[in-house]
Amino acid sequence: MNRRLKKEQDKDYLAKKKQNYREIFFRDNPIAADILTRSILGRTTPEEEAKLDGYFIFRDNPTAADLLTRLFLEKITEKERKELEEYFQEYFQEYFQRKKFSPEVNSLWDKVKARDPNVEQVDMSQGKALKFSPGDDEKIIWTHGLGGCYACLIFTEHTDGTRNAILTHYPETEIHQNLEQLRELIGQSKKMKEASTKQVVLMAPGEWVKDPITNEYSFRVQDQQTADLLALAVKAKLGSEVEVKLVPYSIGQTVGKKDEGIFLVYIPPKGKGVVRYRTWFSGGTLGTQEPEK
């Protein structure tokens, strides 16, 4: 075979291999894909092999990958070693966290990390508000880590097709802060008081209670007084005709169960789908129920 032809064929072969490895392993890192291709063909230096190991472990973190490479090559300083240890802690924390959740929830984590404007995460001791116009994309507001906390979702719908949503997540030791946050967020939108539909979903710790007469057990909200206080605060700000749904949940965890402690709310624009929410044990719909097409 002509040497020039063989050289061109080898070049095409390497280009295809590199493209394949990039698509499979390193979609956003062409340098790593190139090193992997040459590594399989035995055409890399020890330094490049060390760099490839770093890329495999920290695919989305070039700084951490570079520090790991320096560790393998024994060129790392004590300060860099401590920095690398912190990256490893974050890596394993995220790894075990992702194992706790379903693909649906892990997808939301990825969108939050990528700062997707249509996905809003509410952390503990926090509350957020969203506004929706008929031309908007579907938006998601959600929280996680409910294990004794109160989560309050407020949803309003208006005759012009606009929608509002508020979600708070506070521990039982911060009920006062929860009340203040609810009042503040509702107060930011005068339109919520004039809504045609006003709905609240209040998640609260629950417990099994035995009826002394029938001896039958029922699952109820653990602290009814606190749940009533939160519901009354919302009603006081929104006015009359507020539909409140109490959702008690068990704070005991089930080994191996996915998505425990999550509360997801999907809100499409009016006319483009049903507003729905999901927890790790139940779900429901909100707003005007649009007919199926």
C-alpha positions in Angstrom: 0.0 0.0 0.0 1.2 3.5 -0.8 2.7 5.1 2.3 1.0 8.3 1.7 -2.4 6.6 1.4 -1.8 4.6 4.6 -0.9 7.7 6.4 -4.1 9.4 5.3 -6.1 6.4 6.3 -4.5 6.3 9.7 -5.3 10.0 10.1 -8.9 9.4 9.2 -9.1 6.5 11.6 -7.7 8.6 14.5 -10.1 11.4 13.7 -13.1 9.0 13.8 -11.9 7.4 17.0 -11.3 10.8 18.6 -14.8 11.9 17.7 -16.3 8.7 19.1 -14.5 9.0 22.4 -15.4 12.6 22.6 -19.1 11.8 22.2 -19.0 8.9 24.7 -16.6 10.1 27.4 -15.6 13.8 26.9 -18.3 15.6 25.1 -17.0 19.0 26.2 -13.3 18.2 26.3 -11.7 17.6 22.9 -8.2 17.6 24.5 -9.1 14.6 26.8 -10.7 12.8 23.8 -7.5 13.2 21.8 -5.3 11.9 24.7 -7.6 8.9 25.2 -7.4 8.1 21.5 -3.6 8.1 21.5 -3.5 6.3 24.8 -5.4 3.3 23.3 -2.9 3.3 20.5 0.0 3.5 22.9 1.2 6.9 21.7 1.1 8.9 25.0 3.7 10.2 27.4 3.5 9.4 31.2 2.5 13.0 31.7 -0.4 12.7 29.3 -1.5 9.4 31.0 -1.6 11.2 34.4 -3.6 14.0 32.8 -6.1 11.5 31.3 -6.6 9.9 34.7 -7.4 13.3 36.1 -9.9 14.0 33.3 -11.7 10.7 33.9 -12.3 11.4 37.6 -13.1 15.1 37.3 -14.7 15.4 33.9 -16.6 18.6 34.7 -13.9 20.3 36.8 -10.7 21.1 34.9 -9.1 22.7 37.9 -9.5 19.6 40.0 -8.3 17.4 37.1 -5.2 19.5 36.8 -4.5 19.2 40.6 -4.9 15.4 40.4 -2.5 15.2 37.5 0.0 17.1 39.5 -0.5 14.6 42.4 0.1 11.6 40.1 3.3 13.3 38.8 4.4 14.2 42.3 4.5 17.9 41.5 1.8 19.0 43.9 2.3 21.5 46.7 0.8 21.1 50.2 -1.6 23.9 49.6 -2.7 22.3 46.3 -3.1 18.9 48.1 -5.5 20.4 50.6 -7.4 22.0 47.7 -7.6 18.7 46.0 -8.9 17.0 49.1 -11.8 19.5 49.2 -12.6 18.7 45.6 -12.7 15.0 46.4 -15.1 15.7 49.3 -17.4 17.5 47.0 -17.1 14.7 44.4 -18.0 11.9 46.7 -20.8 14.0 48.3 -22.4 14.6 44.9 -21.8 10.9 44.0 -23.7 9.5 47.0 -26.3 12.3 46.7 -27.1 11.3 43.1 -27.6 7.7 44.2 -30.4 8.8 46.5 -32.4 10.3 43.7 -34.2 9.2 40.5 -33.2 10.3 37.0 -35.9 12.9 37.1 -34.6 14.6 40.2 -30.9 14.2 39.1 -31.9 16.0 35.9 -33.1 18.9 38.0 -29.8 19.0 39.9 -28.0 19.2 36.6 -30.3 22.1 35.5 -29.7 24.0 38.7 -26.0 23.5 38.3 -26.2 24.8 34.7 -28.3 27.7 36.0 -31.3 26.9 33.9 -33.6 30.0 34.2 -36.7 27.7 34.2 -35.7 25.7 37.2 -35.8 27.2 40.7 -34.5 25.3 43.7 -35.6 26.3 47.2 -33.2 25.4 50.0 -34.0 24.9 53.6 -34.7 28.2 55.5 -35.6 29.8 52.2 -38.6 30.9 50.1 -38.9 31.9 46.4 -41.6 33.3 44.2 -42.2 32.8 40.4 -44.5 34.6 37.9 -45.7 33.0 34.7 -47.1 34.6 31.5 -49.0 32.7 28.8 -46.0 32.8 26.5 -43.4 31.4 29.0 -41.8 28.0 28.9 -42.8 25.5 31.6 -41.0 26.3 34.9 -40.2 24.1 37.8 -39.9 25.1 41.4 -38.8 22.5 43.9 -37.1 21.6 47.2 -35.6 18.6 48.8 -34.5 17.4 52.3 -37.9 17.5 53.9 -37.4 15.4 57.1 -39.3 17.2 59.8 -39.6 20.6 58.0 -42.7 22.5 56.6 -43.0 23.2 52.9 -45.7 25.6 51.8 -46.7 25.9 48.1 -49.0 28.8 47.1 -50.4 28.7 43.6 -52.7 31.4 42.0 -54.2 31.6 38.6 -55.7 34.6 36.9 -58.4 35.2 34.2 -55.8 36.7 31.9 -53.8 33.4 31.9 -51.0 34.6 34.2 -50.0 32.4 37.2 -48.0 32.9 40.4 -46.3 30.4 42.6 -44.5 30.6 46.0 -42.6 27.8 47.7 -41.1 28.0 51.2 -39.1 25.4 53.2 -38.4 25.9 56.9 -37.6 23.7 59.8 -40.0 23.5 62.8 -37.7 25.7 64.8 -38.1 28.6 62.3 -41.9 28.9 62.0 -41.7 32.7 62.7 -39.3 33.1 59.8 -41.5 31.0 57.6 -44.5 33.2 58.4 -42.5 36.4 57.7 -41.3 35.0 54.4 -44.8 34.0 53.3 -46.1 37.4 54.1 -43.3 39.2 52.3 -43.5 37.1 49.1 -47.3 37.3 48.9 -47.0 41.1 49.5 -44.7 41.5 46.5 -47.6 40.6 44.2 -50.9 42.5 44.6 -52.3 40.5 41.8 -52.3 37.3 43.8 -55.0 38.6 46.0 -57.2 39.2 43.0 -56.7 35.7 41.5 -59.6 33.6 40.4 -57.9 30.5 41.8 -56.0 30.4 45.1 -54.6 27.1 46.3 -52.2 26.0 49.0 -50.4 22.7 49.5 -48.9 22.5 52.9 -46.5 19.6 53.7 -46.0 18.9 57.4 -44.5 16.1 59.6 -47.2 13.5 60.3 -47.8 10.7 62.8 -50.1 7.8 63.3 -52.8 8.5 65.9 -55.0 5.8 67.5 -58.7 6.6 68.0 -59.5 5.8 71.6 -63.1 4.8 70.7 -62.6 2.7 67.5 -59.0 1.7 68.2 -58.3 2.5 64.6 -55.2 4.4 63.4 -55.1 7.4 61.1 -52.2 9.4 59.8 -52.4 13.0 60.7 -50.4 16.2 60.9 -48.1 16.0 64.0 -48.5 19.7 65.0 -51.9 20.8 63.9 -51.5 24.2 65.6 -48.5 25.1 63.5 -50.1 23.9 60.3 -53.2 26.0 61.1 -51.0 29.0 61.8 -49.2 28.8 58.4 -52.5 28.3 56.6 -54.2 31.3 58.4 -51.2 33.5 57.6 -51.7 32.8 53.9 -55.4 33.3 54.0 -54.9 36.6 55.8 -52.8 37.9 53.0 -54.7 36.4 50.0 -58.2 37.0 51.2 -61.1 34.7 51.0 -61.7 31.5 48.9 -58.3 29.9 49.5 -58.2 26.2 49.1 -55.8 24.6 51.5 -54.6 21.0 51.3 -52.7 19.5 54.2 -50.2 16.7 53.3 -48.7 15.0 56.3 -45.6 12.9 55.7 -43.6 10.4 57.6 -40.2 11.5 58.8 -38.9 8.0 58.9 -36.7 7.0 56.0 -36.9 3.8 54.0 -33.6 2.2 53.1 -33.1 2.3 49.3 -36.1 4.4 48.6 -35.5 7.1 46.0 -36.4 10.8 46.2 -37.3 10.9 49.9 -37.8 14.5 51.0 -38.5 16.0 47.6 -41.4 18.3 46.6 -41.5 19.1 42.9 -43.9 21.5 41.2 -44.2 21.7 37.4 -46.0 24.8 36.1 -46.6 25.1 32.3 -48.2 28.3 30.9 -52.0 28.2 30.8 -53.3 26.3 27.8 -50.2 24.2 27.5 -50.6 21.6 30.2 -51.7 20.8 33.7 -50.0 22.3 36.8 -48.8 19.3 38.8 -46.8 18.5 41.9 -45.1 15.4 43.2 -43.6 14.2 46.4 -41.8 10.9 47.1 -45.1 9.3 48.1 -48.0 11.2 46.4 -48.9 13.9 43.9 -51.7 16.1 42.6 -52.8 18.8 40.2 -53.5 22.5 40.6 -55.3 25.2 38.8 -57.9 24.9 36.0 -58.1 21.3 34.7 -57.8 21.6 31.0 -59.6 19.1 28.8 -57.5 16.4 27.2 -56.9 16.9 23.5 
